[in-house]
Amino acid sequence: MCMWIGEVNLANAFTISAMGLSTVFLTLISLAIAVIVVSKVLLALGIGKKEEPKASATPAAAAKTTVATDENDETYAAIVAAVSEEMKLPVDKFRIVEITEIA
């Protein structure tokens, strides 16, 4: 079945392409919003709570540090904050032993 009467010109081709792309992206956006809403509702109900990582299970993942000097305090503080955020643990729950620069 043909929905066009006559020839398809360039303007019609771009219109149909834009409509198809917008349909796909609007559907993807609505699916992303639905996933976010459902996950927040489930977390609010207590279903699927995240398990807190154990400090003893992740010592290899912790960054290593040397004794901090005055000039490197900001760098070390940033590294400690990044490790804390990645491990999802407060700073007092892990100990950084050594930091080595990788180039």
BELRA-V356385 format. One record per pair of residues at least 12 apart in sequence whose ideal C-beta (glycine too) atoms are under 6 Angstrom apart, sorted by the first residue. I is the first residue (numbers start at 1). J is the second residue. Records with the same first field share a line. If there is no record, write none. Layout:
I=J / J
//
This chain:
55=93 / 94
58=87
62=94
63=79 / 83 / 96 / 99
64=97 / 98 / 99 / 100
65=96 / 98 / 99
66=98 / 99
//
